[in-house]
Amino acid sequence: MQDRYSRADFLRRAAAGGTVLTVPGLLAACGGGKSAATTTAAAAKVLPKTIVFSNWPLYIDINDKTKKHPSLQQFQAKYKVNVKYVEDINDNDSFFGKIEGPLSQGQSVGRDIVVLTDSSGLPSRMIQLGWLEKLDKSALPNISNLQPVQQHPGWDPNREYSLPWQSGMTGIGYDPKKVGGDINSIDELLTNPKLKGKVTFLTEFGDTMGLVMLANGDDPSKVTNASFDRAVKKIKKAVDSGQIRQFTGNDYAPLLAKGDVWACAAWSGDMVQLQADHPGLKWVLPKMGGMIWTDNMLIPKGGNSYAASVLMNWFYRPEIAAEVEDYVNYICPVVGADKVLEKKDPAVAKNPLIFPTKEMLANVHQIDAKAVNNAKYKQAFQNLIGA
């Protein structure tokens, strides 16, 4: 996801005023399996004094008074270790640029967990380069709480190297009053003359290309030269005609709120926040399908696999996942967290943009990691959006 800190902070101040929310998280009742520290396989392993966890800003539960993270405080108290939680990932590419030098030289980057987005193509690339440690599944009994739809991504089919932190969906955000009713078609955004100059798409390859490929009846998880070219042709026509106003990052949000944009490719979490101040706005998955992206916890080479896995296991307890979800409101990958929130914060638990239905999740797709890393495709897309 592009520059999540700027997006979240920007939305808080400029367009909305609530917490950043994204799509539903599926939580599996964890039922409190044995902690990693007490399993037979892990009993002989010892946690280090400090675990270093790099994440995006505003992406974990925060106590507004103490500015500390309750979920981490509880972990530290239980396991008698310190977690150095660093909010130093502002976008995928720039963070990768910081760590690729040491990793390419076989050096540690001083972190046990980092969080990167699958649609960026970087997690897949790091696996291929041998720059990630495998998860210590003996320390991860709660991995059984991973939402089924997330268990076998094409780039890490058995989750040997990655575990989801949060996810989000990409669909259509719009103002029904401006467009004259409901919209559920990407083609309508691209061709309806009433919307000319009032439409934006995203600067993210996976989001924009994925949505248009789906509208064409193509599979964005298996991109071919033909399907790529079809999508480029359709988008270029809309650009040349003036149908598409611009390609944006998070800056579509205030434009939609003010009425300068009537319909756009939008992240579900942004729309939940915008709806807090602008309840008339809507977000839908296109009838031909939407996109889903996931931010994944990864262990860079040199990181402590056992320690990282114990901490990951902690966040896969439904009650802990619920604490995080109640603050960040992105799609939670832990089955059962929604049940916890039904008692703690029913408004969050019942919001279909925070906890999507099975039907919604069945209608979202992941972008082809190979396509995202294809230099020819990347350059063609950058040329298309005028970057």
N, C-alpha and C positions, 0 to 999 in steps of 0.2 A: 504494500500500500504506500502511496506516495506521501512522504513527509507527514506522518501521522501526528507529530507534535504540533506542527503549524495548523493542520486541519482541525484537530481537537480544540486547541487554544483559540483559534480563529473563530470557530463556531460558537464557543462559549461566550466570546466577547461581542462578536459582530452580528450573529444571526439568531442564536437561540437563547440559551441561558439555563439549560438543564444539563444533565450529565450526558456524556457521549454514549449513545446506544447503538448497537448494531443488531445482528440477527440472532435468532434463537439458538440457544445452546442446548444440546441434547445431553442430558446427564443421566448416567446410569446409576441406580441406587447402589451405592458403594457398600452398604451393609457393614462397613468397618472391617475390612480385611486386615490381616496381620500387617504390622508396620514392617518396613524393609529391615529395620534394625534387629527384628526378632525372628526373621525367617532363618531356617537352617542354613540355606546357602550363603546368606549374608552375615551370619553370626560372627564369623572370624574377621570380618572386615571392619576397619576403623575409620570413622569420619575425621576429616581434617579439622583444624581449628576454625578455618574460614572457607566458605563457599562463595565464589564470585559469580554473580548473575547479572548479565547485561540485558536490558529490555528497553522498549520504547517509553517515553514519558507518558504519564497519566494512564498507565495500562495495568494498574494493580490497585487493590483497595487501599484507601488512605483515611486515616483519622483526621478530620478537619482541624481538630484542636491541637493534637500532638504532631501532626504531619508525618506520623509513622505508619507502618503497614501492619495492621493486626494479624493478618495471615502469616506474615514472616515472623512477627514477634512470638506467636504461638509455636511455630516450628523451632525457633531458637531456644525457647524455654524447654521444649520437650526433648530436643536432641543435644542441648548444651553446646551448640556451635554458633558461630557468628556467620550471618549472611551479608555479604557486601553487595547490596543491591544498587546497581548503577544505571541511571536512565540516560544512556549515551547513544542510543540508536535513533537517529532522526529520519533516516531513509535508508533503504536497503543498499543502494550502490555506494554511498559515501562510507557507510560503516564497513562494507566489504573491502573498500579501498584501504581502510586502516589496518585490516587484519590479514589481507592476502600476502603482503610482503613477508611477515614473520612465518606464516603458515607455509609459504612456498620454500622457505629455508629450513623447514622442519623445526621451527621454534614455537614455543608456547605463546599464546596471546594473553595469558594471565586471566583467563576466564573459564569457568566450568560450564556455564550455560549462556548461549546467545539466542536471540529470537529473530528469525528472518522469515520473509513471506514466500510461500511456494510459487506464486505467480510471477515473482521476480526471476525465477529460474536459478537463483543462487544456491538454495539448499541442494538441488539436484547436481549442480556443478561441483559443490564441495564434496559430495559423495563420490563423484567420478574422479576427482583429484586426490581422493584419499585423505582429505583434510578434516574428517570427522571421526570421533570415537563412537563405537557402538554403545547403545544403551545397555546397562547392566540389568537385564530383566529379572534376575533373582532379587533385585531390590525394588522391583516395580510390580508388585501383585495387583495394585489398583489400575494397571493398564487394562484390566478387564472391564473397567468402566468407560473405556473409550467408545464414543458413539460409533455404531457399526458402519455408518456411511464414511467414516474417517479412517477406517482400519487398514485399507489397502490402496493408498495413492500410487499412481503409476511410477512415480519417481523414487518411491521407497515402499515397495509393495508389502513388506512385512513389518514395517515400522521398526527397522533395526537401528536407524540413526536419528529418528525424529519423533516428536510427540507434540500434538497441537496445543497451543496456548489459547488462542481465540480465533474466531473466523468472522467473515462478513460476506454479504451478498451484494451483487450489483444488478440493478434493474432500472426501472423508470420512475423518476420523481416528477410530479407535475401538479399544476394548479387547475382543478376541475372548472373553476369559474372562468379562467382565461381560455382554456382549450375547448370549452363548451360541452363538458361531459367527461366520461371516463376514457382512458387510453390503456391499451395493453399490448401494443404492437410497436416494435422498433421501426418497421417499415413506415408506420404513420409518422414517426418523428422525422424520418428521412425524406418523405415525399408529400405530406399534406401541405398544400400551399398556404393554409390558414396559419401554419406554424413557422412559415419562412422567417428566418432571422431571429427566431425565439427559441432555438434549440441548441443545446450544448452536449458534447460528448467528452469523454475523459482522455487525458494524456497517457493513461496506462494502457499498454499494448493488450494485455490479457482482457481487460474490461471492454474496451471499444471493439477490438477485433473479434473477441468472443461473442459479444452480443449480436454483432452483424452476421457472423458466421451462422449462429443459431437462426437468425431471421431468414437466412438463405437456405435453411434446411441442412446445413453442414455441421459436422461434429468438431467443436473447438478443442477437444481433447486429443484429436488426431488430425492435425493440420497437414494439408497437402499443398503443393504449389497451386493447384487449381482452386482449392477452397480459399486460399490466401488471396489469390488474384481476384476472385469474385468479390470478396469483401472489400478489397482496396478500390475496385472499380465502383462499387455502390457508394462508398464513403466519398470518394473523389467527386462523383457526380453531385452529391449533396453539398460538398464544399464549394465547388465551382458555381453552383446555382445560387449560393447564398442561403440555402436552407439551414446549414449548420452555422451558427453565429461564431462559435469558437470552441477550442478544446481546452479543458480546464483541469486543475487539480481540485482542491477543496473550494475554490472560489466560485463554483456554481451555486453554493448554498445561499449567500446573501443576494445573488442575482435572482434566484427563484423566490426568495422571501419578499423581495421588493417588487416583483412582477416584471423585471426586465427580461427574464427567461421564463417561458411557460411550461416547458417540458425538457427533461434532460436525462442522460445516463447518470445514475446516482447510487451512492453507497447507502445501504439500508440504515446503517447506524446514524448517518448524518440526518436522514429524514426523521428518525425517531426524535432526535433533538430538535429539529426545526418545527416539528409538529407541536412541541411544548408551547411555543409562542405563536405558531401559525397552524391551528388545528384543521384548517381547510385543506392543507396540502396533503397529497397522497403519494404512496410508494407502492409499486406492484412489480411482480415478476412478469416479464413479457410472456405472452401465451406460448411462444416458441421456446421459452426457457431463458434463465438468467445465469450469471456467473457466480462462483463462490471462490474465495481465496482464504487461505489459512496461514496464520503466523505460527511458526513451529519452534519449539525448544530444541536446540542442537548442542552437541558437546564438541567444541573445537579440539583438534589434536593437542594433546598435552593437558587437557582438562581432566578432572577426576571423575571418571565415569560412575563409580559407585556413589560418590557424594552427590553428583548431579541427579542420578537416578532416584536416590532417596528423597531429594527435594521435589523432583517431578512427581514422585509417588504421593507426596503430601498434598500437592495441588490437585491430585485426582481423587481425593476424598470429597464426596458430594457436599458436605457441609463447608469445607474450605473453598471449593470451587464456587459455591453459592455466595460466599463473602466477597470473592473477587468479582463475580458477575454482577452483584448488586451495585457495585461501584462503576465498573467499566461498561456493562451492558452490551458487550459484543456477544457473538455466538459462542456459547460455552460447549466444549467438546465432552464434558463429563456427564454421563447419564446419572440422573437422580438429583442434580442441583436444582432443577426446576421444582421438584417436590419439596425441597427445603425452603425455597423462596415462596412457595404457595402459602406457607405459614408466616414467613418473615416479611415478605414484601409482595403480596399477591398481584399488585399492579404490574410489576416487572415480570412475574411468572406467567401472567396471562397475556402479555403483549406478543402478538404473533410476529412482530418484527424483531423481537428479542429471543423468543423461543418459537421458531417456525414449526409449522405442521409437517407431518411426514410427506404430505403432498407437495409442499413447497420445496422441501429438501430433495425430493425426487425429481424436481424440475430445475435444478441448478447443476452447473457443469464446471469442471476445472480446465484451465487452459493447458495446452500441450507444452510441457517444460522444454522439449527440444525446440519447439518453434520460438519460444521466448529467447532461447540462447542462439538462435540462428541469426548470424550477422547480417545476411542479406535481408531477411524479414525486418529486423530491427531498423536498419537504415531506411528501408522503404516506408515503414510506418512513421519514422521521424520526418521524412520528407513530406508525407501525407498531411501530418498535423502542423507542418510549418515550424518544427522545432529546430 
